[in-house]
Amino acid sequence: MLTIDLEDFTFELKDGTLKHVGASNKDATVKLYDIEDAEVREFGDQRKIACSDESGNEVELALDPDTAGEIAAGIERLAEESSTTE
């Protein structure tokens, strides 16, 4: 399941093209649940995490190596400390 929360965005659809036409100070939140597949690979000088669900929704994150390492360490720490991984 993919949820997208777009606050006060304005889009224009013209000749089959979708274009943001509002101010550039907007925020969005995207969440992907029930992930079926996850892949990690190099992406230039970054690390890319690609996750998809059974419906074909996909989210990709391009992270610098330090941030990717922090996330990996956080996942390992959760696995060690959490009772839900037993």
The 8 nearest C-alpha neighbors of each residue, nearest first, counted from 0:
[[1, 32, 31, 33, 2, 52, 56, 54],
 [0, 2, 31, 30, 32, 56, 3, 29],
 [3, 1, 30, 29, 31, 0, 4, 28],
 [2, 4, 29, 28, 5, 30, 1, 27],
 [5, 3, 28, 27, 6, 29, 2, 26],
 [6, 4, 27, 8, 3, 7, 26, 28],
 [5, 7, 8, 26, 4, 27, 25, 28],
 [8, 6, 5, 9, 25, 26, 21, 27],
 [9, 7, 6, 5, 21, 10, 25, 19],
 [8, 10, 21, 20, 19, 7, 11, 22],
 [11, 9, 19, 18, 20, 8, 17, 12],
 [10, 12, 18, 17, 13, 19, 20, 9],
 [13, 11, 17, 16, 15, 18, 10, 14],
 [12, 14, 16, 15, 11, 17, 18, 10],
 [13, 15, 16, 12, 17, 11, 18, 10],
 [16, 14, 13, 12, 17, 11, 18, 10],
 [17, 15, 13, 12, 14, 18, 11, 10],
 [16, 18, 12, 11, 10, 15, 13, 19],
 [19, 17, 11, 10, 20, 16, 12, 13],
 [18, 20, 10, 21, 9, 11, 17, 8],
 [21, 19, 10, 9, 18, 11, 22, 8],
 [22, 20, 9, 19, 8, 23, 10, 25],
 [21, 23, 24, 25, 20, 8, 19, 9],
 [22, 24, 25, 21, 20, 19, 26, 8],
 [23, 25, 22, 26, 21, 8, 7, 27],
 [26, 24, 23, 6, 8, 22, 27, 7],
 [27, 25, 6, 5, 24, 28, 8, 7],
 [26, 28, 5, 4, 6, 29, 25, 3],
 [27, 29, 4, 3, 30, 5, 26, 2],
 [30, 28, 3, 2, 4, 27, 31, 1],
 [29, 31, 2, 1, 32, 3, 28, 0],
 [32, 30, 1, 0, 2, 29, 34, 33],
 [31, 33, 0, 34, 1, 30, 52, 2],
 [34, 32, 52, 35, 0, 31, 53, 51],
 [35, 33, 52, 51, 32, 36, 50, 31],
 [34, 36, 52, 53, 51, 33, 37, 50],
 [37, 35, 51, 50, 34, 52, 38, 49],
 [38, 36, 50, 49, 51, 39, 48, 35],
 [37, 39, 49, 48, 50, 40, 36, 47],
 [38, 40, 48, 47, 49, 37, 46, 41],
 [41, 39, 47, 46, 42, 38, 48, 49],
 [40, 42, 46, 47, 45, 43, 44, 39],
 [43, 41, 45, 46, 47, 44, 40, 61],
 [42, 44, 45, 41, 46, 47, 61, 40],
 [45, 43, 42, 46, 41, 63, 64, 62],
 [46, 44, 63, 42, 62, 43, 64, 41],
 [45, 47, 41, 62, 42, 61, 40, 63],
 [46, 48, 61, 40, 60, 39, 42, 41],
 [47, 49, 39, 60, 59, 38, 50, 61],
 [50, 48, 59, 38, 37, 58, 47, 39],
 [49, 51, 37, 58, 57, 36, 59, 34],
 [52, 50, 57, 36, 56, 34, 35, 55],
 [51, 53, 34, 35, 54, 55, 56, 33],
 [52, 54, 55, 35, 51, 34, 56, 33],
 [55, 53, 52, 56, 0, 51, 57, 1],
 [54, 56, 53, 52, 51, 57, 35, 0],
 [57, 55, 51, 52, 54, 1, 58, 53],
 [56, 58, 51, 50, 55, 59, 52, 49],
 [57, 59, 50, 49, 51, 60, 56, 31],
 [60, 58, 49, 48, 50, 61, 57, 47],
 [59, 61, 48, 47, 62, 49, 58, 46],
 [60, 62, 47, 46, 45, 48, 59, 63],
 [63, 61, 46, 45, 67, 66, 60, 47],
 [62, 64, 45, 66, 65, 46, 67, 61],
 [65, 63, 67, 66, 45, 68, 46, 62],
 [66, 64, 68, 67, 63, 69, 62, 70],
 [67, 65, 69, 68, 63, 64, 62, 70],
 [66, 68, 64, 70, 65, 69, 62, 71],
 [69, 67, 71, 65, 66, 70, 64, 72],
 [70, 68, 66, 72, 67, 71, 73, 65],
 [69, 71, 73, 67, 68, 72, 74, 66],
 [70, 72, 68, 74, 73, 69, 67, 75],
 [73, 71, 75, 69, 70, 74, 76, 68],
 [72, 74, 70, 76, 71, 75, 69, 77],
 [73, 75, 77, 71, 76, 72, 78, 70],
 [74, 76, 78, 72, 77, 73, 71, 79],
 [77, 75, 73, 79, 74, 78, 72, 80],
 [78, 76, 74, 80, 81, 79, 75, 73],
 [77, 79, 75, 76, 81, 80, 84, 74],
 [80, 78, 76, 77, 81, 75, 84, 82],
 [79, 81, 77, 78, 76, 82, 84, 75],
 [82, 80, 77, 83, 78, 79, 84, 85],
 [81, 83, 84, 85, 80, 78, 79, 77],
 [84, 82, 81, 85, 78, 80, 77, 79],
 [85, 83, 82, 78, 81, 79, 77, 80],
 [84, 83, 82, 81, 78, 79, 80, 77]]
